[in-house]
């Protein structure tokens, strides 16, 4: 029984948990894109981003944005790999 658990795991942990994480991130990216498009279409995006960003926080925002893009790319790659 322990061998079956070991066979179901890869070096990163449970494959099922990793796949669930990828599906959640991919679905969330679609939801965020849809909400952003809806806000832009209705002209409410300017109200959300009225004040702009602080210059001293720009590196943190860039780091978070790059991490988010990397997570979305990873999750979509993982999700599409399930269909191969």
C-alpha positions as protocol buffer text, in pm:
chain_id: "A"
residue {
  index: 1
  type: UNK
  ca { x: 0 y: 0 z: 0 }
}
residue {
  index: 2
  type: UNK
  ca { x: 286 y: 235 z: 73 }
}
residue {
  index: 3
  type: UNK
  ca { x: 429 y: 158 z: -272 }
}
residue {
  index: 4
  type: UNK
  ca { x: 106 y: 274 z: -434 }
}
residue {
  index: 5
  type: UNK
  ca { x: 128 y: 608 z: -251 }
}
residue {
  index: 6
  type: UNK
  ca { x: 487 y: 643 z: -362 }
}
residue {
  index: 7
  type: UNK
  ca { x: 392 y: 562 z: -721 }
}
residue {
  index: 8
  type: UNK
  ca { x: 123 y: 832 z: -716 }
}
residue {
  index: 9
  type: UNK
  ca { x: 371 y: 1097 z: -611 }
}
residue {
  index: 10
  type: UNK
  ca { x: 631 y: 1273 z: -816 }
}
residue {
  index: 11
  type: UNK
  ca { x: 921 y: 1485 z: -693 }
}
residue {
  index: 12
  type: UNK
  ca { x: 691 y: 1782 z: -627 }
}
residue {
  index: 13
  type: UNK
  ca { x: 428 y: 1599 z: -422 }
}
residue {
  index: 14
  type: UNK
  ca { x: 92 y: 1466 z: -518 }
}
residue {
  index: 15
  type: UNK
  ca { x: 15 y: 1486 z: -890 }
}
residue {
  index: 16
  type: UNK
  ca { x: -356 y: 1521 z: -820 }
}
residue {
  index: 17
  type: UNK
  ca { x: -299 y: 1817 z: -588 }
}
residue {
  index: 18
  type: UNK
  ca { x: -64 y: 1975 z: -842 }
}
residue {
  index: 19
  type: UNK
  ca { x: -319 y: 1928 z: -1119 }
}
residue {
  index: 20
  type: UNK
  ca { x: -596 y: 2074 z: -902 }
}
residue {
  index: 21
  type: UNK
  ca { x: -378 y: 2376 z: -832 }
}
residue {
  index: 22
  type: UNK
  ca { x: -313 y: 2420 z: -1203 }
}
residue {
  index: 23
  type: UNK
  ca { x: -684 y: 2400 z: -1285 }
}
residue {
  index: 24
  type: UNK
  ca { x: -772 y: 2654 z: -1015 }
}
residue {
  index: 25
  type: UNK
  ca { x: -507 y: 2900 z: -1136 }
}
residue {
  index: 26
  type: UNK
  ca { x: -612 y: 2857 z: -1500 }
}
residue {
  index: 27
  type: UNK
  ca { x: -980 y: 2907 z: -1416 }
}
residue {
  index: 28
  type: UNK
  ca { x: -896 y: 3207 z: -1199 }
}
residue {
  index: 29
  type: UNK
  ca { x: -696 y: 3364 z: -1481 }
}
residue {
  index: 30
  type: UNK
  ca { x: -999 y: 3333 z: -1708 }
}
residue {
  index: 31
  type: UNK
  ca { x: -1225 y: 3484 z: -1442 }
}
residue {
  index: 32
  type: UNK
  ca { x: -988 y: 3776 z: -1378 }
}
residue {
  index: 33
  type: UNK
  ca { x: -958 y: 3841 z: -1752 }
}
residue {
  index: 34
  type: UNK
  ca { x: -1338 y: 3838 z: -1788 }
}
residue {
  index: 35
  type: UNK
  ca { x: -1386 y: 4077 z: -1496 }
}
residue {
  index: 36
  type: UNK
  ca { x: -1115 y: 4307 z: -1636 }
}
residue {
  index: 37
  type: UNK
  ca { x: -1278 y: 4306 z: -1979 }
}
residue {
  index: 38
  type: UNK
  ca { x: -1619 y: 4376 z: -1825 }
}
residue {
  index: 39
  type: UNK
  ca { x: -1482 y: 4667 z: -1621 }
}
residue {
  index: 40
  type: UNK
  ca { x: -1303 y: 4808 z: -1925 }
}
residue {
  index: 41
  type: UNK
  ca { x: -1611 y: 4775 z: -2144 }
}
residue {
  index: 42
  type: UNK
  ca { x: -1831 y: 4957 z: -1893 }
}
residue {
  index: 43
  type: UNK
  ca { x: -1570 y: 5227 z: -1834 }
}
residue {
  index: 44
  type: UNK
  ca { x: -1526 y: 5139 z: -1467 }
}
residue {
  index: 45
  type: UNK
  ca { x: -1160 y: 5043 z: -1496 }
}
residue {
  index: 46
  type: UNK
  ca { x: -1054 y: 5407 z: -1473 }
}
residue {
  index: 47
  type: UNK
  ca { x: -1239 y: 5438 z: -1141 }
}
residue {
  index: 48
  type: UNK
  ca { x: -1055 y: 5135 z: -1002 }
}
residue {
  index: 49
  type: UNK
  ca { x: -713 y: 5269 z: -1108 }
}
residue {
  index: 50
  type: UNK
  ca { x: -780 y: 5636 z: -1032 }
}
residue {
  index: 51
  type: UNK
  ca { x: -474 y: 5723 z: -824 }
}
residue {
  index: 52
  type: UNK
  ca { x: -206 y: 5522 z: -1001 }
}
residue {
  index: 53
  type: UNK
  ca { x: 75 y: 5341 z: -821 }
}
residue {
  index: 54
  type: UNK
  ca { x: 345 y: 5463 z: -588 }
}
residue {
  index: 55
  type: UNK
  ca { x: 688 y: 5478 z: -752 }
}
residue {
  index: 56
  type: UNK
  ca { x: 866 y: 5323 z: -454 }
}
residue {
  index: 57
  type: UNK
  ca { x: 636 y: 5019 z: -469 }
}
residue {
  index: 58
  type: UNK
  ca { x: 691 y: 4964 z: -843 }
}
residue {
  index: 59
  type: UNK
  ca { x: 954 y: 4685 z: -803 }
}
residue {
  index: 60
  type: UNK
  ca { x: 719 y: 4492 z: -576 }
}
residue {
  index: 61
  type: UNK
  ca { x: 433 y: 4534 z: -823 }
}
residue {
  index: 62
  type: UNK
  ca { x: 656 y: 4415 z: -1108 }
}
residue {
  index: 63
  type: UNK
  ca { x: 768 y: 4112 z: -906 }
}
residue {
  index: 64
  type: UNK
  ca { x: 408 y: 4019 z: -824 }
}
residue {
  index: 65
  type: UNK
  ca { x: 303 y: 4069 z: -1187 }
}
residue {
  index: 66
  type: UNK
  ca { x: 588 y: 3850 z: -1317 }
}
residue {
  index: 67
  type: UNK
  ca { x: 508 y: 3582 z: -1060 }
}
residue {
  index: 68
  type: UNK
  ca { x: 141 y: 3591 z: -1158 }
}
residue {
  index: 69
  type: UNK
  ca { x: 228 y: 3559 z: -1529 }
}
residue {
  index: 70
  type: UNK
  ca { x: 461 y: 3269 z: -1455 }
}
residue {
  index: 71
  type: UNK
  ca { x: 192 y: 3093 z: -1249 }
}
residue {
  index: 72
  type: UNK
  ca { x: -66 y: 3138 z: -1525 }
}
residue {
  index: 73
  type: UNK
  ca { x: 173 y: 3004 z: -1791 }
}
residue {
  index: 74
  type: UNK
  ca { x: 267 y: 2709 z: -1570 }
}
residue {
  index: 75
  type: UNK
  ca { x: -94 y: 2625 z: -1489 }
}
residue {
  index: 76
  type: UNK
  ca { x: -211 y: 2645 z: -1851 }
}
residue {
  index: 77
  type: UNK
  ca { x: 82 y: 2426 z: -1958 }
}
residue {
  index: 78
  type: UNK
  ca { x: -2 y: 2175 z: -1687 }
}
residue {
  index: 79
  type: UNK
  ca { x: -372 y: 2183 z: -1776 }
}
residue {
  index: 80
  type: UNK
  ca { x: -306 y: 2131 z: -2146 }
}
residue {
  index: 81
  type: UNK
  ca { x: -64 y: 1848 z: -2064 }
}
residue {
  index: 82
  type: UNK
  ca { x: -354 y: 1659 z: -1908 }
}
residue {
  index: 83
  type: UNK
  ca { x: -520 y: 1635 z: -2249 }
}
residue {
  index: 84
  type: UNK
  ca { x: -218 y: 1486 z: -2424 }
}
